[in-house]
Amino acid sequence: MLELDGVGVLFLGPSGAGKSTAARLAEAGRCFAYDHVAVFATADGPVVWGLPGGTAAAAPRSTRAHFPLRMALRVRQGTAAPAVMFHDGTEALFALRESVESAESSRDGEEARLAAVMRLSERFQLGAVTTVLERSLTPVLRDALQRSVRGTQ
């Protein structure tokens, strides 16, 4: 989980997807959490807090633990060029839901989680980031942050 230019960028994916590599390749960013975060809705938009634990990434550490959440990106490995692609609708909802953990497994609990995830997914950009080994992610992440401010895909 990365702070870049004062906002939070989450890298999503299962173990081995390349989240730590993505943090290292975004050399202008700083890690504020390694494996676990909490996202809270506020009047000003979602805020992401780094939680303790996880395996340290070989990337600089942020001095802060919380930031306004701007993007959550599923990490994919590629061979062409680094890129960010935004999702919308159902694709965005499922990309975020697969990364939400909860001890509550009842049907009512799952419906409540989906409703919360749906509300949150309307407040920040969801998508995918393609990483390429030894190619900087900073330019494509900054471009994506600019597009997210303007509301363009």
C-alpha positions in Angstrom: 0.0 0.0 0.0 1.6 3.2 -1.2 1.4 6.9 -0.6 2.1 8.8 -3.8 1.9 12.6 -3.8 -0.1 12.7 -0.6 -2.8 10.1 -1.5 -3.2 6.4 -0.9 -2.9 3.8 -3.7 -3.8 0.3 -2.8 -2.2 -2.7 -4.7 -4.5 -5.7 -4.6 -3.9 -9.3 -5.3 -3.2 -12.7 -3.8 0.2 -13.6 -2.4 2.8 -13.6 -5.2 0.8 -11.3 -7.4 3.6 -8.7 -7.3 2.2 -6.1 -4.8 5.6 -5.6 -3.2 7.3 -5.4 -6.6 4.8 -2.8 -7.6 5.6 -0.8 -4.5 9.3 -1.0 -5.3 8.8 0.0 -8.9 6.9 3.1 -7.8 10.1 4.7 -6.6 8.5 8.1 -5.9 6.0 6.5 -3.5 6.3 5.4 0.2 4.8 2.3 1.8 2.4 3.0 4.6 1.2 -0.7 5.0 2.4 -4.0 3.8 -0.5 -6.5 3.8 -3.5 -5.1 5.7 -5.4 -1.8 5.6 -8.7 -0.5 6.9 -10.8 1.8 4.7 -13.2 4.2 6.3 -15.8 6.4 4.6 -15.7 10.0 5.7 -17.5 13.1 4.6 -14.5 14.1 2.5 -14.2 10.6 0.9 -12.6 7.3 1.8 -9.5 7.2 4.0 -7.2 4.3 4.1 -5.2 3.4 7.3 -2.3 1.1 7.4 -2.6 -1.8 9.9 0.3 -3.6 11.5 1.7 -6.9 10.2 2.7 -8.2 6.8 5.9 -8.8 5.0 8.0 -5.7 4.5 8.5 -4.5 0.9 11.9 -3.4 -0.3 10.5 0.2 -0.7 10.9 3.3 1.4 8.5 3.6 4.3 6.1 6.5 4.8 6.1 8.4 8.1 2.3 8.5 8.1 -0.3 5.7 8.5 -3.4 7.1 6.8 -4.2 8.9 3.5 -7.2 9.9 1.4 -7.8 6.8 -0.8 -7.6 7.6 -4.5 -7.1 4.3 -6.3 -7.2 0.5 -5.7 -5.4 -1.4 -8.4 -5.2 -5.2 -9.0 -1.6 -6.0 -9.7 -0.8 -7.9 -12.9 2.6 -8.8 -14.3 3.3 -8.0 -18.0 6.0 -7.9 -20.5 5.1 -4.8 -22.6 4.8 -1.5 -20.9 3.5 -0.5 -17.4 -0.1 0.6 -17.5 -3.1 1.4 -15.4 -6.6 0.6 -16.7 -9.7 1.7 -14.7 -12.7 -0.6 -14.2 -16.3 0.4 -13.6 -19.6 -1.2 -12.6 -19.6 -4.9 -11.7 -15.9 -5.4 -12.7 -14.9 -2.8 -10.2 -17.2 -4.2 -7.5 -15.8 -7.7 -7.8 -12.2 -6.5 -8.0 -12.6 -4.8 -4.6 -14.8 -7.5 -3.0 -12.2 -10.2 -3.6 -9.8 -8.3 -1.4 -12.1 -7.7 1.5 -11.7 -10.0 4.5 -14.1 -10.6 7.3 -14.7 -13.2 10.0 -18.5 -12.9 9.5 -19.7 -15.5 7.0 -23.5 -15.3 7.2 -25.6 -14.4 4.3 -26.6 -11.1 6.0 -23.0 -10.4 6.7 -22.0 -10.9 3.0 -24.9 -8.7 1.8 -23.7 -6.0 4.2 -20.1 -6.3 3.0 -21.3 -6.1 -0.7 -23.4 -3.0 0.1 -20.4 -1.3 1.9 -18.0 -2.2 -0.9 -20.4 -0.9 -3.5 -20.8 2.4 -1.7 -17.0 2.7 -1.3 -16.3 1.7 -4.9 -18.2 4.8 -6.0 -15.8 7.1 -4.1 -12.4 6.1 -5.7 -11.0 4.6 -8.8 -10.7 0.8 -9.1 -8.7 -0.9 -11.8 -5.6 -2.9 -12.7 -1.9 -2.0 -12.9 0.4 -3.9 -15.2 4.0 -4.1 -13.9 7.0 -4.8 -16.0 10.2 -5.7 -14.1 12.7 -2.9 -13.8 10.3 -0.4 -15.4 9.2 2.5 -13.3 5.5 2.7 -12.3 5.7 6.3 -11.1 4.8 7.9 -14.4 1.8 5.7 -15.1 0.5 6.0 -11.5 0.8 9.8 -11.6 -1.0 9.8 -14.9 -3.8 7.6 -13.5 -4.1 9.9 -10.4 -4.6 12.8 -12.7 -7.2 11.0 -14.7 -9.0 10.0 -11.5 -9.2 13.6 -10.4 -10.6 14.6 -13.8 -13.0 11.6 -13.8 -11.7 10.3 -17.1 -10.9 6.7 -17.8 
